[in-house]
Amino acid sequence: MDLKKYIRDIQDFPKPGIVFKDITPLLLDVDARDYALQQMLSAVKDKPIDKVVGVESRGFFFGMLLAQALNVGFVPVRKPKKLPYKTIAATYELEYGTDSLEIHVDAISKGDKVLIHDDVLATGGTSKAVTELVEELGGTVVQCNFLMELTFLKGSDRLKGNEIYAAVTY
């Protein structure tokens, strides 16, 4: 199945010059959604995983499905002041600005083997920040897992030393 048929380009969103990859058509199609999930699961089938970390907000869609299929806990990583308990934070650069992410201090235990999931690997700033949060809490990143990778932005360069998987590449 060609998943690119279910991902549409939105020009100039969220600001002029950005081409946003909209995954809502993929989420609407049961077969495409399941196929994408199976592709991402196949990349981790033989890996020990204790928790899946999903990155706000589009990383929650498949992150929760991955955690369910793997029968492991799900950890949300969110934008500042969205999590109710004690957190640690990391700041990162986007292709269109800067932002921060937070994780609960008790979400990852020392030695946890962690699958990080987000919808897209673009410049790598978000994913790098999340790997730092996981490692600061004592976890080990098993894989950085994405629905899609925008290879022309070279985000994988920021994740050197981490295994990367994307179901779709542009």
KERO-503857 format. One record per residue (C-alpha): residue number from 1; residue in three letters; chain; x, y, z. Coordinates in nm, 4 decimals, always signed. Example, Ala and Ser with C-alpha at 12.3 -4.5 7.8 and 13.67 -1.06 7.14 Angstrom:
// residues 2
+-----+---------+--------+----------+----------+----------+
: num : residuo : cadena :        u :        v :        w :
+-----+---------+--------+----------+----------+----------+
:   1 :     ALA :      A :  +1.2300 :  -0.4500 :  +0.7800 :
:   2 :     SER :      A :  +1.3670 :  -0.1060 :  +0.7140 :
+-----+---------+--------+----------+----------+----------+
END
This chain:
// residues 170
+-----+---------+--------+----------+----------+----------+
: num : residuo : cadena :        u :        v :        w :
+-----+---------+--------+----------+----------+----------+
:   1 :     MET :      A :  +0.0000 :  +0.0000 :  +0.0000 :
:   2 :     ASP :      A :  +0.1286 :  +0.3469 :  -0.0856 :
:   3 :     LEU :      A :  +0.0728 :  +0.5483 :  +0.2327 :
:   4 :     LYS :      A :  +0.1680 :  +0.8715 :  +0.0566 :
:   5 :     LYS :      A :  -0.1733 :  +0.8609 :  -0.1113 :
:   6 :     TYR :      A :  -0.3256 :  +0.9192 :  +0.2335 :
:   7 :     ILE :      A :  -0.1022 :  +1.2119 :  +0.3363 :
:   8 :     ARG :      A :  -0.1910 :  +1.5471 :  +0.1823 :
:   9 :     ASP :      A :  +0.0208 :  +1.8586 :  +0.1509 :
:  10 :     ILE :      A :  -0.1111 :  +2.1819 :  +0.3003 :
:  11 :     GLN :      A :  +0.0787 :  +2.4810 :  +0.1628 :
:  12 :     ASP :      A :  +0.1890 :  +2.7652 :  +0.3929 :
:  13 :     PHE :      A :  +0.0824 :  +2.6004 :  +0.7190 :
:  14 :     PRO :      A :  +0.1482 :  +2.6891 :  +0.9949 :
:  15 :     LYS :      A :  +0.3289 :  +2.9802 :  +0.8283 :
:  16 :     PRO :      A :  +0.4294 :  +3.0873 :  +0.4768 :
:  17 :     GLY :      A :  +0.6891 :  +2.8636 :  +0.3134 :
:  18 :     ILE :      A :  +0.6043 :  +2.5516 :  +0.5162 :
:  19 :     VAL :      A :  +0.4419 :  +2.2522 :  +0.3471 :
:  20 :     PHE :      A :  +0.2528 :  +2.0681 :  +0.6209 :
:  21 :     LYS :      A :  +0.2010 :  +1.6926 :  +0.5842 :
:  22 :     ASP :      A :  -0.1602 :  +1.6297 :  +0.6907 :
:  23 :     ILE :      A :  -0.2189 :  +1.2740 :  +0.8128 :
:  24 :     THR :      A :  -0.5914 :  +1.3079 :  +0.8819 :
:  25 :     PRO :      A :  -0.6890 :  +1.1284 :  +0.5562 :
:  26 :     LEU :      A :  -0.4722 :  +0.8344 :  +0.6678 :
:  27 :     LEU :      A :  -0.6368 :  +0.8325 :  +1.0111 :
:  28 :     LEU :      A :  -0.9797 :  +0.8220 :  +0.8460 :
:  29 :     ASP :      A :  -0.9012 :  +0.5156 :  +0.6356 :
:  30 :     VAL :      A :  -0.9117 :  +0.1958 :  +0.8446 :
:  31 :     ASP :      A :  -0.6979 :  -0.0059 :  +0.6013 :
:  32 :     ALA :      A :  -0.4314 :  +0.2634 :  +0.5592 :
:  33 :     ARG :      A :  -0.4182 :  +0.3273 :  +0.9335 :
:  34 :     ASP :      A :  -0.3797 :  -0.0422 :  +1.0103 :
:  35 :     TYR :      A :  -0.1184 :  -0.0866 :  +0.7377 :
:  36 :     ALA :      A :  +0.0846 :  +0.2060 :  +0.8769 :
:  37 :     LEU :      A :  +0.0621 :  +0.0594 :  +1.2276 :
:  38 :     GLN :      A :  +0.1741 :  -0.2837 :  +1.1069 :
:  39 :     GLN :      A :  +0.4714 :  -0.1273 :  +0.9251 :
:  40 :     MET :      A :  +0.5838 :  +0.0522 :  +1.2401 :
:  41 :     LEU :      A :  +0.5306 :  -0.2581 :  +1.4542 :
:  42 :     SER :      A :  +0.7352 :  -0.4703 :  +1.2148 :
:  43 :     ALA :      A :  +1.0322 :  -0.2413 :  +1.2806 :
:  44 :     VAL :      A :  +1.0270 :  -0.3242 :  +1.6539 :
:  45 :     LYS :      A :  +0.8934 :  -0.6806 :  +1.6621 :
:  46 :     ASP :      A :  +1.2149 :  -0.8334 :  +1.7992 :
:  47 :     LYS :      A :  +1.3146 :  -0.5466 :  +2.0269 :
:  48 :     PRO :      A :  +1.2603 :  -0.5370 :  +2.4034 :
:  49 :     ILE :      A :  +1.0362 :  -0.2396 :  +2.4822 :
:  50 :     ASP :      A :  +0.8995 :  -0.1346 :  +2.8215 :
:  51 :     LYS :      A :  +0.7308 :  +0.1932 :  +2.7259 :
:  52 :     VAL :      A :  +0.6245 :  +0.3926 :  +2.4229 :
:  53 :     VAL :      A :  +0.6746 :  +0.7683 :  +2.4424 :
:  54 :     GLY :      A :  +0.4386 :  +0.9642 :  +2.2169 :
:  55 :     VAL :      A :  +0.5134 :  +1.3246 :  +2.1276 :
:  56 :     GLU :      A :  +0.2369 :  +1.5874 :  +2.1379 :
:  57 :     SER :      A :  +0.0113 :  +1.5813 :  +1.9680 :
:  58 :     ARG :      A :  +0.0131 :  +1.3808 :  +1.6474 :
:  59 :     GLY :      A :  +0.2536 :  +1.1316 :  +1.8021 :
:  60 :     PHE :      A :  -0.0258 :  +1.0305 :  +2.0372 :
:  61 :     PHE :      A :  -0.2346 :  +0.8717 :  +1.7595 :
:  62 :     PHE :      A :  +0.0006 :  +0.5916 :  +1.6656 :
:  63 :     GLY :      A :  +0.1994 :  +0.6058 :  +1.9904 :
:  64 :     MET :      A :  -0.0981 :  +0.4787 :  +2.1860 :
:  65 :     LEU :      A :  -0.1762 :  +0.2156 :  +1.9210 :
:  66 :     LEU :      A :  +0.1861 :  +0.0976 :  +1.9309 :
:  67 :     ALA :      A :  +0.1801 :  +0.0753 :  +2.3117 :
:  68 :     GLN :      A :  -0.1453 :  -0.1204 :  +2.2987 :
:  69 :     ALA :      A :  -0.0132 :  -0.3638 :  +2.0384 :
:  70 :     LEU :      A :  +0.3134 :  -0.4100 :  +2.2297 :
:  71 :     ASN :      A :  +0.1291 :  -0.4453 :  +2.5609 :
:  72 :     VAL :      A :  +0.3419 :  -0.1777 :  +2.7298 :
:  73 :     GLY :      A :  +0.2832 :  +0.1557 :  +2.8997 :
:  74 :     PHE :      A :  +0.2298 :  +0.4805 :  +2.7100 :
:  75 :     VAL :      A :  +0.4025 :  +0.8051 :  +2.8123 :
:  76 :     PRO :      A :  +0.2812 :  +1.1384 :  +2.6750 :
:  77 :     VAL :      A :  +0.5403 :  +1.4102 :  +2.6169 :
:  78 :     ARG :      A :  +0.3628 :  +1.7442 :  +2.6068 :
:  79 :     LYS :      A :  +0.4105 :  +2.1157 :  +2.5588 :
:  80 :     PRO :      A :  +0.4771 :  +2.3236 :  +2.8737 :
:  81 :     LYS :      A :  +0.2224 :  +2.3350 :  +3.1539 :
:  82 :     LYS :      A :  -0.0016 :  +2.0603 :  +3.0082 :
:  83 :     LEU :      A :  +0.1067 :  +1.7791 :  +3.2411 :
:  84 :     PRO :      A :  -0.0320 :  +1.7960 :  +3.5969 :
:  85 :     TYR :      A :  +0.2529 :  +1.6346 :  +3.7944 :
:  86 :     LYS :      A :  +0.6213 :  +1.7263 :  +3.8402 :
:  87 :     THR :      A :  +0.8054 :  +1.7467 :  +3.5089 :
:  88 :     ILE :      A :  +1.1419 :  +1.7987 :  +3.3480 :
:  89 :     ALA :      A :  +1.1705 :  +1.9949 :  +3.0236 :
:  90 :     ALA :      A :  +1.3846 :  +2.0278 :  +2.7132 :
:  91 :     THR :      A :  +1.3877 :  +2.3165 :  +2.4661 :
:  92 :     TYR :      A :  +1.4427 :  +2.2580 :  +2.0955 :
:  93 :     GLU :      A :  +1.4384 :  +2.4326 :  +1.7602 :
:  94 :     LEU :      A :  +1.1776 :  +2.3693 :  +1.4919 :
:  95 :     GLU :      A :  +1.2033 :  +2.4508 :  +1.1245 :
:  96 :     TYR :      A :  +0.9790 :  +2.7482 :  +1.2096 :
:  97 :     GLY :      A :  +1.0799 :  +2.8548 :  +1.5637 :
:  98 :     THR :      A :  +1.1546 :  +2.7145 :  +1.9106 :
:  99 :     ASP :      A :  +0.9457 :  +2.5250 :  +2.1634 :
: 100 :     SER :      A :  +0.9743 :  +2.3121 :  +2.4777 :
: 101 :     LEU :      A :  +0.8518 :  +1.9692 :  +2.5791 :
: 102 :     GLU :      A :  +0.7883 :  +1.8193 :  +2.9199 :
: 103 :     ILE :      A :  +0.7635 :  +1.4701 :  +3.0653 :
: 104 :     HIS :      A :  +0.6532 :  +1.3566 :  +3.4106 :
: 105 :     VAL :      A :  +0.9527 :  +1.2837 :  +3.6336 :
: 106 :     ASP :      A :  +0.8174 :  +0.9376 :  +3.7163 :
: 107 :     ALA :      A :  +0.7206 :  +0.8363 :  +3.3613 :
: 108 :     ILE :      A :  +1.0450 :  +0.6528 :  +3.2834 :
: 109 :     SER :      A :  +1.2272 :  +0.4295 :  +3.5285 :
: 110 :     LYS :      A :  +1.6005 :  +0.3667 :  +3.5260 :
: 111 :     GLY :      A :  +1.6717 :  +0.0934 :  +3.2726 :
: 112 :     ASP :      A :  +1.3413 :  +0.1219 :  +3.0853 :
: 113 :     LYS :      A :  +1.3747 :  +0.0360 :  +2.7178 :
: 114 :     VAL :      A :  +1.1834 :  +0.3048 :  +2.5298 :
: 115 :     LEU :      A :  +1.0318 :  +0.3384 :  +2.1838 :
: 116 :     ILE :      A :  +0.9891 :  +0.7056 :  +2.0936 :
: 117 :     HIS :      A :  +0.7124 :  +0.7727 :  +1.8425 :
: 118 :     ASP :      A :  +0.6178 :  +1.0891 :  +1.6565 :
: 119 :     ASP :      A :  +0.4307 :  +1.1457 :  +1.3343 :
: 120 :     VAL :      A :  +0.7157 :  +1.3103 :  +1.1454 :
: 121 :     LEU :      A :  +1.0926 :  +1.3416 :  +1.1564 :
: 122 :     ALA :      A :  +1.1677 :  +1.6824 :  +1.0100 :
: 123 :     THR :      A :  +1.4685 :  +1.8766 :  +1.1430 :
: 124 :     GLY :      A :  +1.5100 :  +1.6374 :  +1.4343 :
: 125 :     GLY :      A :  +1.4874 :  +1.8982 :  +1.7089 :
: 126 :     THR :      A :  +1.1768 :  +1.7557 :  +1.8709 :
: 127 :     SER :      A :  +1.3029 :  +1.3991 :  +1.8640 :
: 128 :     LYS :      A :  +1.6450 :  +1.4968 :  +1.9966 :
: 129 :     ALA :      A :  +1.4793 :  +1.6775 :  +2.2892 :
: 130 :     VAL :      A :  +1.2670 :  +1.3711 :  +2.3667 :
: 131 :     THR :      A :  +1.5693 :  +1.1377 :  +2.3579 :
: 132 :     GLU :      A :  +1.7409 :  +1.3710 :  +2.6055 :
: 133 :     LEU :      A :  +1.4373 :  +1.3623 :  +2.8371 :
: 134 :     VAL :      A :  +1.4206 :  +0.9817 :  +2.8267 :
: 135 :     GLU :      A :  +1.7931 :  +0.9487 :  +2.8936 :
: 136 :     GLU :      A :  +1.7858 :  +1.2077 :  +3.1740 :
: 137 :     LEU :      A :  +1.5276 :  +0.9900 :  +3.3511 :
: 138 :     GLY :      A :  +1.7474 :  +0.6805 :  +3.3094 :
: 139 :     GLY :      A :  +1.5767 :  +0.5185 :  +3.0120 :
: 140 :     THR :      A :  +1.7405 :  +0.3725 :  +2.7018 :
: 141 :     VAL :      A :  +1.6047 :  +0.4672 :  +2.3615 :
: 142 :     VAL :      A :  +1.5532 :  +0.1495 :  +2.1591 :
: 143 :     GLN :      A :  +1.4254 :  +0.3255 :  +1.8474 :
: 144 :     CYS :      A :  +1.2916 :  +0.6574 :  +1.7225 :
: 145 :     ASN :      A :  +0.9862 :  +0.5557 :  +1.5229 :
: 146 :     PHE :      A :  +0.7949 :  +0.7805 :  +1.2806 :
: 147 :     LEU :      A :  +0.5050 :  +0.7619 :  +1.0432 :
: 148 :     MET :      A :  +0.7079 :  +0.9728 :  +0.7985 :
: 149 :     GLU :      A :  +1.0509 :  +1.1271 :  +0.7529 :
: 150 :     LEU :      A :  +1.1284 :  +1.4392 :  +0.5512 :
: 151 :     THR :      A :  +1.4805 :  +1.3315 :  +0.4524 :
: 152 :     PHE :      A :  +1.5640 :  +1.6620 :  +0.2804 :
: 153 :     LEU :      A :  +1.5586 :  +1.8319 :  +0.6233 :
: 154 :     LYS :      A :  +1.8286 :  +1.5927 :  +0.7522 :
: 155 :     GLY :      A :  +1.6673 :  +1.5391 :  +1.0916 :
: 156 :     SER :      A :  +1.8336 :  +1.1997 :  +1.1246 :
: 157 :     ASP :      A :  +2.1675 :  +1.3830 :  +1.1576 :
: 158 :     ARG :      A :  +2.0546 :  +1.5093 :  +1.4998 :
: 159 :     LEU :      A :  +1.9682 :  +1.1573 :  +1.6106 :
: 160 :     LYS :      A :  +2.3070 :  +0.9982 :  +1.5432 :
: 161 :     GLY :      A :  +2.3533 :  +0.6916 :  +1.7569 :
: 162 :     ASN :      A :  +1.9797 :  +0.6174 :  +1.7641 :
: 163 :     GLU :      A :  +1.8012 :  +0.3635 :  +1.5462 :
: 164 :     ILE :      A :  +1.5448 :  +0.5373 :  +1.3245 :
: 165 :     TYR :      A :  +1.2462 :  +0.3934 :  +1.1406 :
: 166 :     ALA :      A :  +0.9936 :  +0.5736 :  +0.9202 :
: 167 :     ALA :      A :  +0.7038 :  +0.4052 :  +0.7395 :
: 168 :     VAL :      A :  +0.7130 :  +0.6745 :  +0.4673 :
: 169 :     THR :      A :  +0.9973 :  +0.8915 :  +0.3418 :
: 170 :     TYR :      A :  +0.9900 :  +1.2117 :  +0.1405 :
+-----+---------+--------+----------+----------+----------+
END
